[in-house]
């Protein structure tokens, strides 16, 4: 089933200092994932590349990328969602089977984020329904999507910038489908919990600076492994 899943990474040449390490970690910690695509303004060596124009709107960039993805499901990432441990591939396969068998589910968020505990309504096993009225029903955090539903949402919302993500929630709700979230929680970091299923730094950059206050240990390991000069960016 993972053959029907593609990784779609949204990035920009401003973040090229992360690219080698980010994609190396994907290949190391999620080895069965072979369909890897990046949408950016400049090519990335060794990666399937989908170009966008920096002057275009975000929804246009996303629809163009989704049209070129060959699989029915996409795992959405951004360049600073850096893996720091092995992905639980059996869980990913199980989630894909749920999407395959339950057409009313549009997506499965892999991190316990943007959720109020009182909103939790169990689906089954380690998953619960997300409240469609929530401000963060849509999120840019790591999520497995039914590709056509994600595309339809962007066709409706026409968001101009990636930072307008909460505006998508209304349009996602209008699809009249459901969203799930994994309740498999790692340690609490800031206002969220790390994902046990997809263990990644969420996020490594905050307004272009290293998120050192939340992920110092993980970032130091990343800097050392890939010889990144952290002083070229500020830190928070």
C-alpha positions in Angstrom: 0.0 0.0 0.0 2.9 2.4 0.6 3.5 2.2 -3.1 0.4 4.4 -3.5 1.8 7.1 -1.3 4.1 10.0 -2.3 5.9 12.4 -0.2 5.2 16.0 -1.3 7.7 18.5 0.3 6.9 22.2 0.0 10.2 24.2 0.1 12.0 27.2 -1.3 15.6 27.9 -2.2 15.8 30.1 0.9 15.9 26.8 2.8 18.5 25.0 0.7 20.8 24.6 3.7 18.3 22.1 5.0 17.7 20.1 1.8 20.6 17.6 2.0 19.9 16.7 5.6 16.2 16.7 5.3 16.1 14.2 2.3 18.9 12.1 3.8 16.9 11.6 6.9 13.8 10.7 4.9 15.7 7.9 3.1 17.3 6.7 6.4 14.2 6.7 8.6 11.5 5.9 6.0 13.3 3.6 3.6 10.2 2.0 2.0 9.0 5.4 0.8 10.2 5.7 -2.8 7.9 8.3 -4.4 9.6 11.6 -3.2 8.7 14.9 -4.7 9.7 18.5 -3.9 7.9 21.6 -5.1 10.2 24.6 -5.1 11.5 27.6 -7.1 14.8 25.8 -7.8 15.7 22.2 -8.6 17.0 20.0 -5.8 19.7 17.5 -6.8 18.6 13.9 -6.9 14.9 14.6 -6.0 11.9 14.6 -8.3 11.3 18.4 -8.8 8.1 20.3 -9.4 8.8 23.9 -10.1 6.7 26.9 -9.0 7.0 30.6 -9.6 7.6 32.7 -6.5 5.1 35.2 -7.8 2.3 32.7 -8.0 -0.3 32.1 -5.3 0.1 29.3 -2.9 -3.0 27.5 -4.0 -1.7 27.5 -7.6 1.6 26.1 -6.5 -0.1 23.3 -4.6 -2.6 22.4 -7.3 0.2 22.3 -9.9 2.2 19.9 -7.7 -0.7 17.7 -6.9 -1.6 17.3 -10.6 1.8 15.9 -11.2 1.8 13.4 -8.2 1.2 9.9 -9.6 -0.3 8.3 -6.5 -3.7 8.5 -4.8 -2.3 9.6 -1.5 0.3 12.2 -0.5 2.2 12.7 2.7 2.6 16.5 3.0 5.8 17.9 4.5 7.8 21.0 4.6 11.6 21.3 4.4 12.0 21.8 8.1 10.0 18.8 9.2 13.2 16.9 9.9 12.9 13.2 11.0 14.9 12.3 14.0 13.9 8.6 14.4 12.4 5.8 12.4 8.9 6.1 11.0 6.5 3.4 12.2 5.8 2.1 8.7 3.2 -0.5 9.8 1.2 2.4 11.2 1.5 4.3 8.0 0.3 1.3 6.0 -2.6 0.9 8.4 -3.6 4.5 7.9 -3.5 4.1 4.2 -5.8 1.1 4.4 -8.2 3.2 6.4 -8.2 5.9 3.7 -8.6 3.2 1.0 -11.6 1.6 2.8 -13.4 4.7 4.2 -14.0 7.2 1.5 -15.5 9.7 4.0 -12.0 10.2 5.5 -10.0 12.9 3.7 -6.8 12.9 5.8 -5.0 11.5 8.8 -2.8 14.0 10.7 0.3 12.3 12.1 0.9 14.7 15.0 -1.2 15.6 18.0 -1.3 19.3 17.2 -4.0 22.0 17.0 -6.3 19.9 19.2 -8.2 20.6 22.4 -8.5 17.5 24.5 -12.2 18.1 25.2 -12.8 17.8 21.4 -11.6 14.2 21.1 -14.1 11.8 19.6 -12.7 8.3 19.1 -12.6 6.8 15.6 -10.9 3.4 16.4 -7.6 2.2 17.7 -5.2 5.1 18.0 -7.2 7.6 15.9 -9.8 10.2 16.7 -12.0 12.5 14.7 -10.9 16.1 14.3 -13.6 18.7 14.9 -14.5 20.2 11.5 -15.4 23.5 13.2 -11.9 23.8 14.6 -9.8 26.8 13.6 -7.1 24.2 12.8 -9.2 21.6 11.1 -6.7 22.1 8.3 -3.0 22.2 9.2 0.2 22.2 7.3 1.7 19.7 9.8 2.7 16.3 8.6 -0.5 14.6 7.2 -1.4 11.8 4.9 -4.0 13.2 2.4 -6.4 11.8 -0.1 -4.8 13.7 -3.0 -8.0 14.7 -4.8 -9.6 16.0 -1.6 -6.5 18.2 -0.9 -6.7 19.5 -4.4 -10.4 20.3 -4.2 -9.8 22.2 -1.0 -7.2 24.5 -2.7 -9.5 25.0 -5.7 -12.2 26.3 -3.3 -10.0 28.3 -0.9 -7.6 29.9 -3.3 -5.3 30.9 -0.4 -2.6 33.4 -1.5 0.1 32.5 0.9 1.1 29.4 2.9 0.8 31.4 6.1 -2.9 31.7 5.4 -3.4 28.1 6.4 -6.3 28.6 8.9 -8.4 30.0 6.0 -8.4 26.6 4.5 -10.3 25.0 7.4 -13.7 26.4 6.2 -13.2 25.1 2.7 -12.0 21.7 3.9 -15.1 21.4 6.0 -17.2 22.2 2.9 -16.1 19.0 1.4 -18.3 17.3 3.9 -15.7 14.7 4.7 -13.9 13.7 7.9 -10.3 14.1 9.2 -8.5 12.0 11.7 -5.6 12.5 14.0 -3.2 10.1 15.6 -3.3 10.1 19.4 0.2 8.4 19.5 2.0 11.1 21.5 5.7 11.5 22.2 7.1 14.1 24.6 5.3 17.5 24.9 7.2 20.3 23.1 5.8 23.8 23.4 2.1 23.7 22.5 2.1 20.2 20.9 3.4 16.7 21.3 6.0 15.0 19.1 4.6 12.3 16.9 5.5 8.7 17.7 4.3 7.5 14.3 6.3 10.1 12.3 9.0 11.4 14.6 9.9 14.8 13.2 11.0 18.3 14.3 7.8 20.4 14.2 9.2 22.8 13.1 13.0 23.4 12.8 12.5 27.0 11.6 10.5 29.8 13.1 10.4 32.9 10.9 13.7 31.7 9.3 15.5 31.1 12.6 16.3 27.8 14.3 13.7 26.6 16.7 16.4 26.1 19.4 14.1 26.7 22.4 12.1 23.6 21.6 14.4 21.3 19.7 18.0 22.0 20.8 19.1 18.4 21.1 17.6 17.3 17.8 19.0 20.3 16.0 22.4 19.9 17.4 22.5 16.4 16.2 21.3 17.5 12.8 23.9 20.3 12.6 26.7 17.9 13.5 25.7 15.2 11.1 25.4 17.4 8.1 28.1 20.0 8.9 25.5 22.9 9.0 26.8 26.2 10.2 23.9 27.1 12.5 25.3 30.7 13.0 24.2 31.6 9.5 20.7 31.7 10.9 19.5 33.2 14.1 17.9 31.1 16.8 14.8 31.3 18.9 
